[in-house]
Amino acid sequence: MTARIEAAFARCRAEGRAALVTYVMAGDPDPETSLAVLKALPKAGADIVEFGLPFTDPMADGPAIQAAGLRALAAGQDLRKTLALVARFREEDRDTPVVLMGYYNPIHSYGVPAFLEAALAAGIDGLIVVDLPPEEDDELCLPALAKGLAFIRLATPTTDAERLPAVLANTAGFVYYVSITGITGTATPDFGRVAEAVGRIRPHTDLPVVVGFGVKSGAHAAEIARGADGVVVGSSLVDALHRSLDAENRAQAGSVEAVAGLVRELAAGVRGVAKA
């Protein structure tokens, strides 16, 4: 299943640019709108999609994504329904990689073996499970890799040279560098320091290095794209969707376009930076 992720980065390299990775929350604000948003992302310029798994205690997520998760949970979204949305997405799109991003508790409750089979059947390509450190690789990482699912790790500004090999040991798909210390969507990264950090990671892995947290505009995306293999944008897209909802958090006629329009801006920023 990691072939789709590898093919996406290969296409971007062939085009001489970084990849655009977009994050949205599954089931926000309702399943049908969420599916429509998911389908719109690749058409607007996303190369890889991260689909958030709603959870009640998202320790790494800022206010925007926390609120999106609560909206999704209020609408009845769960892990089983999230996989069903991906399966419906795959009926039309067989090429765009989909990475499920979330926390371990819903997966543990589902049962790891059953979850992995269901994820493969739905068309998931990789997992980002932010609360499982390398010391817990036996829980999910190694079984996922054995099934052909990429297990994608986060490296942060506090990941030092001693810790980095453990973080990278069983990583597949790509390495996700968190550009700030703290939670999502709360600060703008120092672009110079981000480029330096990516440079420190590259000698330790052959995987693409993508950068996320704090990217809010096409200009930000372009700055990150100069030094990274990919740019991740999440909170800004979740915010764009939220702003389009009515007072009862119901989708409006322009809700999908609110997200797609921002993705087009971000894609233009990424594609505007030529890479050797």
C-alpha positions in Angstrom: 0.0 0.0 0.0 3.0 2.4 0.5 3.4 2.3 -3.3 0.9 5.2 -3.6 2.9 7.4 -1.2 6.2 6.6 -3.1 4.5 7.3 -6.4 3.2 10.7 -5.2 6.7 11.8 -4.1 8.2 10.5 -7.4 5.7 12.6 -9.4 6.6 15.6 -7.4 10.3 15.0 -7.9 9.8 14.6 -11.6 7.9 17.9 -11.6 10.8 19.6 -9.7 8.7 20.6 -6.7 7.7 19.7 -3.2 4.5 17.8 -2.3 1.5 19.3 -0.8 0.0 17.3 2.1 -3.4 18.4 3.3 -5.2 17.5 6.6 -8.9 17.5 7.3 -10.9 15.9 10.1 -13.1 12.9 9.1 -16.8 13.6 9.7 -16.5 17.4 10.1 -19.1 18.8 10.2 -21.0 15.8 8.9 -20.1 12.6 6.9 -21.3 13.7 3.5 -19.7 17.1 3.6 -16.5 15.5 4.9 -16.5 13.1 2.0 -17.1 16.0 -0.5 -14.1 17.9 1.0 -12.0 14.7 0.8 -12.8 14.3 -2.8 -12.1 18.0 -3.5 -8.6 18.0 -2.1 -6.7 16.2 -4.9 -8.6 18.1 -7.5 -7.5 21.4 -5.9 -3.8 20.4 -5.9 -3.2 18.1 -2.8 -0.7 15.3 -3.5 -1.3 13.4 -0.2 -4.3 13.5 2.1 -4.2 13.1 5.9 -7.6 12.2 7.3 -8.0 13.0 11.0 -9.6 10.4 13.3 -11.8 12.2 15.8 -10.8 11.6 19.4 -11.9 13.2 22.7 -8.4 13.9 24.1 -6.2 15.0 21.2 -3.0 16.0 23.0 -1.1 17.4 20.0 -3.9 19.3 18.4 -4.7 23.0 18.8 -8.1 24.6 19.2 -9.1 24.4 15.6 -8.6 20.7 15.2 -9.9 19.9 18.7 -13.1 21.8 17.8 -13.3 19.9 14.4 -13.0 16.6 16.2 -15.8 17.5 18.6 -18.0 18.5 15.7 -17.3 15.2 14.1 -18.0 13.2 17.2 -21.2 15.1 17.8 -22.2 14.1 14.3 -21.6 10.4 15.2 -18.2 9.9 13.5 -16.1 7.0 14.7 -13.2 4.8 13.4 -15.5 2.4 11.5 -17.3 5.3 9.8 -14.1 7.0 9.0 -12.8 3.9 7.2 -16.1 3.7 5.3 -15.6 7.3 4.1 -12.2 6.4 2.8 -13.7 3.3 1.0 -16.2 5.6 -0.7 -13.4 8.0 -1.7 -11.5 5.0 -3.2 -14.5 4.3 -5.5 -13.5 7.4 -7.5 -9.8 8.0 -6.6 -7.4 5.1 -6.8 -4.2 7.1 -6.8 -4.1 9.8 -4.1 -2.4 8.4 -0.9 -4.6 8.6 2.2 -2.9 8.7 5.6 -5.0 8.2 8.8 -3.9 10.5 11.5 -4.9 10.3 15.1 -4.4 8.6 18.5 -4.1 5.0 19.6 -7.1 4.6 21.8 -9.8 4.2 19.1 -7.5 1.7 17.2 -6.8 -0.2 20.4 -10.5 -0.4 21.2 -11.2 -1.6 17.6 -8.6 -4.2 17.9 -5.2 -3.9 16.1 -5.5 -7.0 13.8 -9.1 -6.1 12.8 -8.2 -2.5 12.3 -5.3 -3.2 10.0 -7.4 -5.5 7.9 -10.2 -2.9 7.7 -7.7 -0.1 6.9 -6.2 -2.1 4.1 -9.6 -3.0 2.7 -10.7 0.7 2.8 -7.6 1.9 1.0 -5.6 3.5 3.7 -1.9 3.9 2.8 -0.3 4.9 6.1 -0.8 5.8 9.7 0.3 8.7 11.9 -0.4 7.8 15.5 1.1 10.6 17.6 0.9 9.0 21.1 2.8 5.8 20.3 6.6 6.3 20.8 9.2 4.0 19.3 9.3 2.1 22.5 5.8 0.9 21.8 6.5 -0.3 18.2 5.2 -3.8 19.0 1.7 -2.4 19.6 0.9 -1.1 16.1 4.0 0.1 14.2 5.5 -3.3 13.4 2.2 -5.1 12.7 1.2 -2.2 10.4 4.5 -2.4 8.5 4.1 -6.2 8.2 0.8 -5.6 6.4 2.3 -3.0 4.1 1.0 0.1 5.7 3.4 3.0 6.2 3.9 4.1 9.8 4.9 7.7 9.7 6.8 9.3 12.6 7.0 12.8 13.9 10.3 14.5 14.5 10.3 17.8 16.4 12.6 20.7 17.3 13.4 18.8 20.6 14.3 15.5 18.8 18.1 15.5 19.4 20.8 13.5 17.7 20.5 10.7 20.2 16.8 10.3 19.9 16.6 10.7 16.1 17.7 7.1 15.2 15.0 5.6 17.4 12.4 7.9 15.8 13.5 6.9 12.3 14.1 3.2 12.9 10.8 1.9 11.7 9.4 4.9 9.9 8.0 4.4 6.4 6.4 6.6 3.8 7.9 9.9 4.9 9.2 11.7 8.0 6.9 14.4 9.4 8.9 17.3 10.9 6.9 19.4 13.3 8.1 22.9 12.7 7.2 24.4 16.1 7.2 23.3 19.8 3.6 23.0 21.0 0.3 22.2 19.5 -1.1 22.6 15.9 -2.2 25.9 14.5 -0.9 28.2 17.2 2.3 29.7 15.8 4.2 30.5 12.6 7.4 28.6 12.2 10.8 30.2 11.9 11.5 29.2 8.3 15.3 29.5 8.5 15.4 27.1 11.5 13.0 24.7 9.8 15.4 24.5 6.8 18.3 23.8 9.1 16.4 21.1 10.9 15.4 19.4 7.7 19.1 19.5 6.7 20.0 17.7 10.0 17.4 15.0 9.4 18.3 14.2 5.8 21.6 12.4 6.4 19.8 9.9 8.6 17.1 8.7 6.2 16.3 8.2 2.5 12.7 9.0 3.1 11.1 12.3 2.1 11.0 14.9 4.9 7.8 16.9 5.1 7.1 19.9 7.4 3.9 20.8 9.1 2.3 22.8 12.0 1.9 26.6 11.5 1.6 26.8 7.7 -1.2 29.2 7.0 -0.9 30.6 3.5 0.5 30.0 0.0 3.5 32.2 1.0 4.2 30.1 4.0 3.9 26.9 1.9 6.4 28.3 -0.6 8.9 29.1 2.2 8.7 25.6 3.6 8.9 24.1 0.1 12.3 25.6 -0.5 13.9 23.3 2.0 11.6 20.3 2.4 10.2 17.5 0.3 6.7 18.3 1.3 4.5 20.8 3.1 1.7 19.8 5.5 -1.3 22.1 6.1 -4.1 21.2 8.5 -5.4 23.8 10.9 -5.8 26.5 8.3 -8.0 24.2 6.2 -10.0 23.1 9.2 -10.5 26.8 10.1 -11.6 27.6 6.5 -14.3 24.9 6.7 -15.4 26.1 10.2 -15.8 29.7 9.0 -18.1 28.5 6.2 -20.5 26.8 8.6 -23.7 28.3 9.9 -24.4 29.2 13.6 -25.4 25.5 14.2 -22.2 24.2 12.6 -24.1 23.0 9.5 -22.4 23.0 6.1 -23.4 25.7 3.6 -23.4 25.8 -0.2 -19.8 27.2 -0.2 -18.3 25.0 2.5 -16.4 22.6 0.2 -15.2 25.5 -2.0 -13.9 27.3 1.1 -11.5 24.5 1.7 -10.7 23.8 -2.0 -10.0 27.5 -2.6 -7.3 27.6 0.1 -5.8 24.3 -1.2 -5.4 25.9 -4.6 -3.6 28.8 -3.1 -1.3 26.5 -1.1 -0.7 24.4 -4.2 0.3 27.5 -6.2 2.7 28.4 -3.4 4.3 25.0 -3.4 4.4 24.7 -7.2 6.0 28.2 -7.5 9.2 26.9 -5.9 11.4 25.0 -8.4 13.6 22.3 -6.9 16.6 20.6 -8.5 
